[in-house]
């Protein structure tokens, strides 16, 4: 991952010398911690809301299926209900991606404040387990992403373990089921319904992945760092 340095025309902040600055930094640090907690709470609330909608939809469809015996009425009701579930799922994934980028921003701010702490008390550095650099490498270390596989199946497996990844898989399944129901509504044979289900799952996954990558690329391009990590020394 490339590291962003400060622009050439941007002045480096003056090292704090007044001990009163420590209180200001501490207050800002606690503010960022509280904001990060709210970000986590919203993420979990959005996932819980989607799972509640999905569970309610499954129960409703089960009741309709018992009454209509999987007839045409069931198909039409299922299409309507799953469309709503798909909308809620897509908006949930998009919001989770935004919240993840917000979380990176709060960690970046706390790393920057930690740098201020060390400017005031450099003797405390050996006791810190997180970094005081506000570039993406420093944020990754603080968030524990240094051990995350990069590239290949390992990175895909890690992405599927995150909240956006788990919800994205569920949304893809809903999209696949919706595609199969739409095909059945038009009287398509079984093979076409299976193909529609697979296409719905794959296209939804590709759409979510493209939106996530585009959003992160914009976020990364706008990133600036005041205290970048030093380049690791090369072994002789």
N, C-alpha and C positions, 0 to 999 in steps of 0.2 A: 504494500500500500504506500503510495507516494505521500510525502509529508509536505504540508503547506507552510512556508515561512512567512514572516511579516512582509508587507509591501515595502519597497525601497524607500518611499516617501513617508512612511509611517514611523513616528518616533517611538522608541521603546519607553515604556512607563518608568518613571523615576522610582528608585528603590525606596520603600517606606522607611523613615527613620524615627518618626514620632510613635512612641508606644501606644498612643491613643488609637492609632490605625488598627491595632490588633482587635479592638472591640468592634470597629466597623467591619473588618473582615469576618469576624466571628458571627456577627449579626447576618451578614450576607450569606455566609456558609449555611447557617440554620434556615434561612429563607429558601435557599436552593434545595436543601434536604426536604423541607416541607412540600415544596413544589414537586419534587421528584416522587414523594409519597402520593401526592394527588394524581400524578401521571400513572403510577402503578394501579391505584384504585380505579381510575377510569378504564384502564385496560381490562382489568378483571371484571368490571361492571359491564363493559361492552360485550365481552365474551359470554358472560352469564346471561345477558339479555338475548344474544343470538341462540344459545343453547336452549333457553326457555321457549323461544319462538319455534325452534326446530322440534323440540319435544311436544309442544302443543299441536303442531301441525301433524306429526306422526299419529298422535292419539285421535285427532279429528278425522284423519283419513282412515284410520282403523274403524271408527264408528260408521263413517259413510260407506266403507267397503262392506261391512256387515249388513247394512240396510239395502244397498244396491247390488251386492254380489259382483263387484268389479265391473259394473256395466258402464254405459256411456255417461251417466250422471256422475259416477265416481271419477271418470277420466277428466271431465270438465271441472269438477270441484278441485281435483288434485292439481290440475294445471294452474288454477287460480291461486290456491294456497301456496304451492311451491314457488310461484312467481314472487309472492310476497317474501317467502323465506330467502329466496335467492337475492332479492334486493337488500334485505337486512344483512345477509352474509357479506355481500360485496362491500357495502358501506362500512361494515365492521372491520374487514381486512384493511381497507384504505385508512380508516381511523387508527387502527393499531400501528400501521406503518408510520403515520404522522407522530403518534405518541412515542414510538421508538426513537425517531429522530429528535424529538424534544428531550428524551432521556439522555441522549448523547450530548445535547447542548447543555443540560444541567451538570453532567459529569465534567464536561469541558470547563465550565465555570468554576466548579469546585477544585479542579486541578490548578486552575489559574490562581484561586485564592490560596491554595496550599503553597504555591510558589511565593506568595506574599508572606505567609507564615515563616517560611524558611529564610526569606530576606531579613526578617526581624530576629529570628532565632535559628541560624544555620546549624547550630549544634544539635537540633532535634531531628535532622535528616536520617540518621541511622535507625530511628525508631518508627519510621513510616513504612508501611507495606504497599502503599500506592504511590504513584508518581506525581510530580509537580509540573509536568509538561502538558500543554493544552493542545497539542497536535493529535492527529488520529492515532498515532502509535501510543501516545500517552494515555488517551482515552481508552484504547483497547486493553492496555495493561490494567488500568483501574477497574474496568468492567469484567476482567477475566477472560478476554477474548484471545489472548496470546496462544492458547492451546487449541483454538478452534481450527479444524482442518481447512485448508484453503485449496480449492480446486478439486475436481473429481467427485466421486460418490460421497466422500466424507463431508464435503461442504453441503451437498444436497441433503444428506441425512441430518446434519445440524440444523439446516433451515427448516426442515419438517418438524423439528422438536420445539421450535419457538411458537409463541401464541399465534402470530400471523400465519405460520406454516400449517399448524393444526387446523385453524379455522378455514384456511384456503382449501385444504383437502376436503373438509366437510362441504364447503360451498361447491367444490367441483362435483362431488357426489350428487348434490341437490340438482345442479345444472344437468348432469347426465340423466338423472331420473326424469327431469322436466323435458329434456329432449326426446326421451323414449315415449313419454306420454303424448307429446305433441305428434310424434310419428304415428302412434296408435290412433289418435283422434282422426287422422286422415286415412285410416285403414291400411297402413303400411304393414308388410309382412314382418315376421320376427327378426330376420336378418337386418332389415332396415332399422328397426327399433334398437337393436344392439349397436349398430353403427352410429345412430344418432346419440345414444348414451355415451359411447366412447368419445365422439366428437365434442359433445357438450362438456365432458370432464376435461379433455385436453385443451380445448379453446379457453375455457374458464381459467385453468391453471396458467396458460400462456399469457392471458390478459392480466391476471394478478401479478405475475412475475414481471411483465413489461412495465406496469404502473409502478411497482416497487422499485425496480432498477432506475426508472426515469426520475422518480422522486429523490432517491438517494444520490443520483448523479448531480442533480441541481443543488442538493444540500452540500455535497462535497465540494462542488465548484465555488460555492459561496463561503466556504470555510477559510478563516484566517487564523494564524497562530502567532501569539506574542512570545511564547516561551517554548519553542520546538525542542524535541529531543536531540541530543547529540548523536551524530552518526556513530554506530558501533565500530570499534577499532578492528581492523582486519588482522587476522592471524598471520604471522610470518611463516 
